[in-house]
Amino acid sequence: MHIDRRSFLTGAGKFAFATALVSPGAALQLASHPVRASQSTGAHSWSVGDIRITALLDGFVELDATIFADADPSERRTLLEEAGQKPGKFAVDVNAFLLEHSGKLTLIDSGTRDLFGPTLGKVPAALRNIGVDPANIGHVLLTHMHNDHVGGLLDENGAAAFPNAELVVPAAEWDYWTSEDVYSAASDQGRYSFAGARAAAPVYKDRVKTFAGEAEILPGVFPIALPGHSIGHTGFRLASGSEQMIVWGDIVVSPQVQFAHPEWASTFDADGQLSIASRIRMFDEAAADRILVAGMHLPFPGGGRVEVHGLSYRFLPFE
């Protein structure tokens, strides 16, 4: 089965969903479960139809503003100052998302473990705080295989953090990040980008499912190809009844600047121009159809909606 946004939003479903998304608060009032939010537990939950979604805060990382090398320096500085960031720096949250549907648990991305310092690696604690045993998670979906998305696949001893989970990965991502030829051709600095994927691949190799295209991969979960940030970077459309939400991975690395300037690619992008095209396409869809979105680097809990703001866009987070 394939689902696209236009066919999904036809008829009564279109009316019900558009009405639900007049504001984030209105959408949340329709949830079958109340929203739970707590910075101390690192978890925040809401529902999309029958799918229960819990954002898990892995922590935050501070990055150098020069990763937006093509940005106007003055405009970049102004935006970061307005967002309360340190001079020349910006901090971004790292999120993962737990889905509960039909009594089964699925995790989208896994966080960083210890690959980026002590301010990160908190997904295991967030799971403990909400009473979820990682052994009960049946699938881990990956938007892509950068370190901050796959590091948490292993525990501190190098064993599978999710011992009973099937790893569900875009085929292009798996092929690239597990390729010995690609790794050998990378620079010494670039090879660190492979650390998480190369460590996790042999541990999960007997329970990996790869996919291509946008056909349903789990009940109510439809991949969306969003290449550019990584070669096979993928979002996931969550659909239940007349409701849907898009988990868009790393379409946005810096919410402080990329809603105002979606044409600013980062040095983390494998293909800057392709990442820009994917970002603008996703912004346009989310704004036009008033679709709730969630992102791995949006402010925790990482959910909200996008709207057109003059000649650019802005993000309205959950209240």
PAGU-709601 format. One record per residue (C-alpha): residue number from 1; x, y, z. Coordinates in nm, 2 decimals, m for minus. Example, Ala and Ser with C-alpha at 12.3 -4.5 7.8 and 13.67 -1.06 7.14 Angstrom:
<sites>
+-----+--------+--------+--------+
|   k |      x |      y |      z |
+-----+--------+--------+--------+
|   1 |   1.23 |  m0.45 |   0.78 |
|   2 |   1.37 |  m0.11 |   0.71 |
+-----+--------+--------+--------+
</sites>
This chain:
<sites>
+-----+--------+--------+--------+
|   k |      x |      y |      z |
+-----+--------+--------+--------+
|   1 |   0.00 |   0.00 |   0.00 |
|   2 |   0.12 |   0.35 |  m0.09 |
|   3 |  m0.01 |   0.67 |   0.07 |
|   4 |   0.05 |   1.02 |  m0.05 |
|   5 |  m0.06 |   1.34 |   0.12 |
|   6 |  m0.32 |   1.44 |  m0.14 |
|   7 |  m0.51 |   1.11 |  m0.14 |
|   8 |  m0.49 |   1.09 |   0.24 |
|   9 |  m0.64 |   1.44 |   0.28 |
|  10 |  m0.95 |   1.38 |   0.07 |
|  11 |  m1.31 |   1.36 |   0.17 |
|  12 |  m1.42 |   1.35 |   0.53 |
|  13 |  m1.06 |   1.28 |   0.64 |
|  14 |  m0.94 |   1.61 |   0.49 |
|  15 |  m1.21 |   1.80 |   0.68 |
|  16 |  m1.14 |   1.63 |   1.01 |
|  17 |  m0.77 |   1.66 |   0.99 |
|  18 |  m0.76 |   2.02 |   0.87 |
|  19 |  m1.00 |   2.12 |   1.16 |
|  20 |  m0.78 |   1.94 |   1.41 |
|  21 |  m0.47 |   2.14 |   1.31 |
|  22 |  m0.60 |   2.49 |   1.35 |
|  23 |  m0.35 |   2.51 |   1.63 |
|  24 |  m0.12 |   2.27 |   1.81 |
|  25 |  m0.34 |   2.29 |   2.11 |
|  26 |  m0.65 |   2.19 |   1.91 |
|  27 |  m0.47 |   1.89 |   1.77 |
|  28 |  m0.37 |   1.77 |   2.11 |
|  29 |  m0.72 |   1.81 |   2.25 |
|  30 |  m0.82 |   1.53 |   2.00 |
|  31 |  m0.56 |   1.29 |   2.13 |
|  32 |  m0.70 |   0.98 |   2.29 |
|  33 |  m0.44 |   1.01 |   2.56 |
|  34 |  m0.34 |   1.33 |   2.75 |
|  35 |  m0.01 |   1.49 |   2.67 |
|  36 |   0.26 |   1.42 |   2.93 |
|  37 |   0.56 |   1.65 |   2.93 |
|  38 |   0.86 |   1.66 |   3.16 |
|  39 |   1.20 |   1.79 |   3.10 |
|  40 |   1.32 |   1.60 |   3.41 |
|  41 |   1.21 |   1.26 |   3.27 |
|  42 |   1.31 |   1.35 |   2.91 |
|  43 |   0.98 |   1.23 |   2.77 |
|  44 |   0.67 |   1.40 |   2.62 |
|  45 |   0.38 |   1.20 |   2.48 |
|  46 |   0.09 |   1.27 |   2.24 |
|  47 |  m0.13 |   1.07 |   2.00 |
|  48 |  m0.19 |   1.06 |   1.63 |
|  49 |  m0.51 |   0.86 |   1.59 |
|  50 |  m0.43 |   0.52 |   1.76 |
|  51 |  m0.05 |   0.58 |   1.75 |
|  52 |   0.10 |   0.69 |   2.07 |
|  53 |   0.42 |   0.89 |   2.02 |
|  54 |   0.67 |   0.97 |   2.30 |
|  55 |   0.95 |   1.21 |   2.23 |
|  56 |   1.27 |   1.11 |   2.41 |
|  57 |   1.54 |   1.37 |   2.48 |
|  58 |   1.89 |   1.24 |   2.42 |
|  59 |   2.04 |   1.58 |   2.53 |
|  60 |   2.18 |   1.87 |   2.34 |
|  61 |   2.50 |   1.95 |   2.15 |
|  62 |   2.66 |   2.29 |   2.08 |
|  63 |   2.77 |   2.35 |   1.72 |
|  64 |   2.98 |   2.61 |   1.55 |
|  65 |   2.77 |   2.86 |   1.33 |
|  66 |   3.03 |   2.83 |   1.05 |
|  67 |   2.87 |   2.50 |   0.95 |
|  68 |   2.65 |   2.72 |   0.75 |
|  69 |   2.93 |   2.83 |   0.53 |
|  70 |   2.72 |   2.99 |   0.26 |
|  71 |   2.51 |   3.20 |   0.49 |
|  72 |   2.54 |   3.57 |   0.51 |
|  73 |   2.76 |   3.62 |   0.82 |
|  74 |   2.57 |   3.92 |   0.94 |
|  75 |   2.22 |   3.77 |   0.90 |
|  76 |   2.34 |   3.44 |   1.06 |
|  77 |   2.48 |   3.64 |   1.36 |
|  78 |   2.16 |   3.83 |   1.40 |
|  79 |   1.94 |   3.52 |   1.39 |
|  80 |   2.15 |   3.35 |   1.65 |
|  81 |   2.16 |   3.65 |   1.87 |
|  82 |   1.78 |   3.68 |   1.85 |
|  83 |   1.76 |   3.31 |   1.95 |
|  84 |   1.97 |   3.37 |   2.26 |
|  85 |   2.27 |   3.17 |   2.14 |
|  86 |   2.63 |   3.22 |   2.23 |
|  87 |   2.84 |   3.43 |   1.98 |
|  88 |   2.93 |   3.21 |   1.69 |
|  89 |   2.76 |   2.90 |   1.84 |
|  90 |   2.42 |   2.74 |   1.85 |
|  91 |   2.28 |   2.46 |   2.06 |
|  92 |   2.04 |   2.20 |   1.93 |
|  93 |   1.85 |   1.92 |   2.10 |
|  94 |   1.88 |   1.56 |   1.99 |
|  95 |   1.55 |   1.37 |   2.00 |
|  96 |   1.43 |   1.01 |   1.93 |
|  97 |   1.07 |   0.90 |   1.91 |
|  98 |   0.90 |   0.60 |   2.06 |
|  99 |   0.58 |   0.47 |   1.89 |
| 100 |   0.32 |   0.25 |   2.05 |
| 101 |   0.06 |   0.10 |   1.82 |
| 102 |  m0.15 |  m0.21 |   1.86 |
| 103 |   0.05 |  m0.30 |   2.17 |
| 104 |   0.38 |  m0.29 |   1.99 |
| 105 |   0.68 |  m0.06 |   2.05 |
| 106 |   0.89 |   0.10 |   1.77 |
| 107 |   1.17 |   0.34 |   1.82 |
| 108 |   1.27 |   0.60 |   1.55 |
| 109 |   1.64 |   0.67 |   1.58 |
| 110 |   1.84 |   0.58 |   1.90 |
| 111 |   2.04 |   0.89 |   2.01 |
| 112 |   2.41 |   0.92 |   2.05 |
| 113 |   2.53 |   0.71 |   2.35 |
| 114 |   2.88 |   0.85 |   2.43 |
| 115 |   2.99 |   0.96 |   2.08 |
| 116 |   2.95 |   1.33 |   2.14 |
| 117 |   3.02 |   1.40 |   2.51 |
| 118 |   2.84 |   1.41 |   2.84 |
| 119 |   2.55 |   1.64 |   2.74 |
| 120 |   2.40 |   1.36 |   2.53 |
| 121 |   2.33 |   0.98 |   2.55 |
| 122 |   2.02 |   1.01 |   2.77 |
| 123 |   1.77 |   0.80 |   2.57 |
| 124 |   1.82 |   0.49 |   2.79 |
| 125 |   1.74 |   0.70 |   3.10 |
| 126 |   1.43 |   0.85 |   2.93 |
| 127 |   1.31 |   0.50 |   2.85 |
| 128 |   1.37 |   0.39 |   3.21 |
| 129 |   1.18 |   0.70 |   3.34 |
| 130 |   0.87 |   0.60 |   3.15 |
| 131 |   0.89 |   0.24 |   3.24 |
| 132 |   0.99 |   0.10 |   2.90 |
| 133 |   1.22 |  m0.20 |   2.89 |
| 134 |   1.44 |  m0.18 |   2.57 |
| 135 |   1.40 |  m0.56 |   2.53 |
| 136 |   1.03 |  m0.49 |   2.46 |
| 137 |   1.10 |  m0.27 |   2.16 |
| 138 |   1.03 |  m0.47 |   1.84 |
| 139 |   1.16 |  m0.24 |   1.57 |
| 140 |   1.41 |   0.05 |   1.55 |
| 141 |   1.36 |   0.26 |   1.24 |
| 142 |   1.65 |   0.48 |   1.12 |
| 143 |   1.61 |   0.81 |   0.94 |
| 144 |   1.97 |   0.78 |   0.84 |
| 145 |   2.30 |   0.64 |   0.99 |
| 146 |   2.49 |   0.95 |   1.12 |
| 147 |   2.64 |   0.90 |   1.46 |
| 148 |   2.38 |   1.09 |   1.66 |
| 149 |   2.11 |   0.86 |   1.52 |
| 150 |   2.28 |   0.52 |   1.55 |
| 151 |   2.51 |   0.56 |   1.85 |
| 152 |   2.24 |   0.45 |   2.09 |
| 153 |   2.19 |   0.12 |   1.91 |
| 154 |   2.47 |  m0.02 |   2.14 |
| 155 |   2.50 |   0.00 |   2.52 |
| 156 |   2.82 |   0.10 |   2.70 |
| 157 |   2.96 |  m0.25 |   2.67 |
| 158 |   2.91 |  m0.27 |   2.29 |
| 159 |   2.61 |  m0.51 |   2.31 |
| 160 |   2.27 |  m0.45 |   2.14 |
| 161 |   2.08 |  m0.19 |   2.34 |
| 162 |   1.76 |  m0.33 |   2.19 |
| 163 |   1.82 |  m0.70 |   2.20 |
| 164 |   1.50 |  m0.81 |   2.04 |
| 165 |   1.45 |  m0.54 |   1.79 |
| 166 |   1.46 |  m0.56 |   1.41 |
| 167 |   1.66 |  m0.27 |   1.26 |
| 168 |   1.47 |  m0.11 |   0.97 |
| 169 |   1.69 |   0.10 |   0.75 |
| 170 |   1.68 |   0.28 |   0.41 |
| 171 |   1.87 |   0.05 |   0.18 |
| 172 |   2.09 |   0.33 |   0.05 |
| 173 |   2.19 |   0.42 |   0.40 |
| 174 |   2.28 |   0.07 |   0.50 |
| 175 |   2.48 |   0.01 |   0.18 |
| 176 |   2.67 |   0.34 |   0.21 |
| 177 |   2.76 |   0.33 |   0.58 |
| 178 |   2.86 |  m0.04 |   0.59 |
| 179 |   3.07 |  m0.02 |   0.27 |
| 180 |   3.43 |  m0.10 |   0.32 |
| 181 |   3.52 |   0.07 |  m0.01 |
| 182 |   3.35 |   0.39 |   0.10 |
| 183 |   3.50 |   0.38 |   0.44 |
| 184 |   3.85 |   0.32 |   0.30 |
| 185 |   3.82 |   0.62 |   0.07 |
| 186 |   3.71 |   0.86 |   0.35 |
| 187 |   3.96 |   1.10 |   0.51 |
| 188 |   4.08 |   1.03 |   0.86 |
| 189 |   3.85 |   1.29 |   0.99 |
| 190 |   3.56 |   1.17 |   0.78 |
| 191 |   3.60 |   0.81 |   0.91 |
| 192 |   3.47 |   0.91 |   1.25 |
| 193 |   3.13 |   0.97 |   1.09 |
| 194 |   3.12 |   0.59 |   1.03 |
| 195 |   3.19 |   0.50 |   1.40 |
| 196 |   2.84 |   0.44 |   1.51 |
| 197 |   2.72 |   0.26 |   1.20 |
| 198 |   3.03 |   0.03 |   1.18 |
| 199 |   3.00 |  m0.06 |   1.55 |
| 200 |   2.63 |  m0.14 |   1.53 |
| 201 |   2.62 |  m0.32 |   1.19 |
| 202 |   2.78 |  m0.65 |   1.29 |
| 203 |   2.57 |  m0.66 |   1.61 |
| 204 |   2.24 |  m0.63 |   1.43 |
| 205 |   2.34 |  m0.78 |   1.09 |
| 206 |   2.12 |  m1.09 |   1.14 |
| 207 |   1.81 |  m0.88 |   1.20 |
| 208 |   1.82 |  m0.59 |   0.96 |
| 209 |   1.54 |  m0.51 |   0.71 |
| 210 |   1.62 |  m0.26 |   0.44 |
| 211 |   1.37 |  m0.08 |   0.23 |
| 212 |   1.34 |   0.15 |  m0.07 |
| 213 |   1.05 |   0.35 |  m0.20 |
| 214 |   0.75 |   0.48 |   0.00 |
| 215 |   0.53 |   0.17 |   0.06 |
| 216 |   0.41 |   0.10 |   0.41 |
| 217 |   0.69 |  m0.06 |   0.61 |
| 218 |   0.50 |  m0.11 |   0.95 |
| 219 |   0.13 |  m0.06 |   1.02 |
| 220 |   0.07 |   0.31 |   0.98 |
| 221 |   0.43 |   0.40 |   0.90 |
| 222 |   0.52 |   0.52 |   0.55 |
| 223 |   0.87 |   0.63 |   0.45 |
| 224 |   0.93 |   0.96 |   0.27 |
| 225 |   1.25 |   0.99 |   0.07 |
| 226 |   1.43 |   1.31 |   0.18 |
| 227 |   1.78 |   1.28 |   0.04 |
| 228 |   2.05 |   1.54 |   0.08 |
| 229 |   2.15 |   1.55 |   0.44 |
| 230 |   2.26 |   1.19 |   0.40 |
| 231 |   2.25 |   0.98 |   0.08 |
| 232 |   1.94 |   0.79 |   0.19 |
| 233 |   1.80 |   1.03 |   0.45 |
| 234 |   1.43 |   0.94 |   0.51 |
| 235 |   1.13 |   1.07 |   0.70 |
| 236 |   0.83 |   0.88 |   0.82 |
| 237 |   0.47 |   0.96 |   0.77 |
| 238 |   0.26 |   0.83 |   1.06 |
| 239 |  m0.10 |   0.77 |   0.96 |
| 240 |  m0.40 |   0.65 |   1.17 |
| 241 |  m0.76 |   0.71 |   1.09 |
| 242 |  m0.80 |   1.07 |   0.96 |
| 243 |  m0.48 |   1.19 |   1.14 |
| 244 |  m0.12 |   1.20 |   1.03 |
| 245 |   0.22 |   1.33 |   1.14 |
| 246 |   0.56 |   1.35 |   0.97 |
| 247 |   0.88 |   1.26 |   1.16 |
| 248 |   1.13 |   1.43 |   0.92 |
| 249 |   1.47 |   1.34 |   1.07 |
| 250 |   1.73 |   1.60 |   1.01 |
| 251 |   1.55 |   1.82 |   0.75 |
| 252 |   1.64 |   2.09 |   1.00 |
| 253 |   1.97 |   2.09 |   1.18 |
| 254 |   1.94 |   2.44 |   1.32 |
| 255 |   1.59 |   2.56 |   1.40 |
| 256 |   1.74 |   2.90 |   1.48 |
| 257 |   1.83 |   2.98 |   1.12 |
| 258 |   1.69 |   2.72 |   0.87 |
| 259 |   1.32 |   2.82 |   0.90 |
| 260 |   1.42 |   3.17 |   0.81 |
| 261 |   1.67 |   3.05 |   0.55 |
| 262 |   1.58 |   2.71 |   0.42 |
| 263 |   1.83 |   2.77 |   0.14 |
| 264 |   2.12 |   2.75 |   0.39 |
| 265 |   2.27 |   2.40 |   0.38 |
| 266 |   2.52 |   2.28 |   0.65 |
| 267 |   2.86 |   2.12 |   0.61 |
| 268 |   2.69 |   1.80 |   0.76 |
| 269 |   2.49 |   1.76 |   0.44 |
| 270 |   2.62 |   1.51 |   0.19 |
| 271 |   2.46 |   1.71 |  m0.10 |
| 272 |   2.38 |   2.06 |   0.00 |
| 273 |   2.15 |   2.14 |  m0.29 |
| 274 |   1.96 |   1.82 |  m0.26 |
| 275 |   1.91 |   1.89 |   0.12 |
| 276 |   1.77 |   2.23 |   0.04 |
| 277 |   1.53 |   2.09 |  m0.21 |
| 278 |   1.41 |   1.83 |   0.04 |
| 279 |   1.37 |   2.09 |   0.32 |
| 280 |   1.17 |   2.33 |   0.11 |
| 281 |   0.95 |   2.05 |  m0.02 |
| 282 |   0.88 |   1.93 |   0.34 |
| 283 |   0.82 |   2.29 |   0.46 |
| 284 |   0.57 |   2.35 |   0.18 |
| 285 |   0.38 |   2.03 |   0.24 |
| 286 |   0.36 |   2.08 |   0.62 |
| 287 |   0.25 |   2.44 |   0.59 |
| 288 |   0.00 |   2.39 |   0.30 |
| 289 |  m0.17 |   2.09 |   0.46 |
| 290 |  m0.12 |   2.19 |   0.83 |
| 291 |   0.05 |   1.86 |   0.91 |
| 292 |   0.21 |   1.81 |   1.25 |
| 293 |   0.58 |   1.75 |   1.22 |
| 294 |   0.85 |   1.62 |   1.45 |
| 295 |   1.23 |   1.64 |   1.41 |
| 296 |   1.54 |   1.51 |   1.57 |
| 297 |   1.69 |   1.86 |   1.61 |
| 298 |   1.37 |   2.06 |   1.68 |
| 299 |   1.34 |   2.20 |   2.04 |
| 300 |   1.23 |   1.92 |   2.27 |
| 301 |   0.98 |   1.76 |   2.25 |
| 302 |   1.05 |   1.82 |   1.88 |
| 303 |   0.69 |   1.85 |   1.76 |
| 304 |   0.48 |   2.13 |   1.62 |
| 305 |   0.38 |   2.28 |   1.29 |
| 306 |   0.53 |   2.49 |   1.01 |
| 307 |   0.37 |   2.80 |   0.87 |
| 308 |   0.47 |   3.04 |   0.59 |
| 309 |   0.61 |   3.37 |   0.74 |
| 310 |   0.66 |   3.64 |   0.47 |
| 311 |   0.90 |   3.50 |   0.22 |
| 312 |   1.02 |   3.22 |   0.45 |
| 313 |   0.88 |   3.00 |   0.72 |
| 314 |   0.85 |   2.97 |   1.10 |
| 315 |   0.81 |   2.68 |   1.34 |
| 316 |   0.53 |   2.68 |   1.60 |
| 317 |   0.62 |   2.42 |   1.87 |
| 318 |   0.38 |   2.24 |   2.10 |
| 319 |   0.28 |   2.47 |   2.38 |
+-----+--------+--------+--------+
</sites>
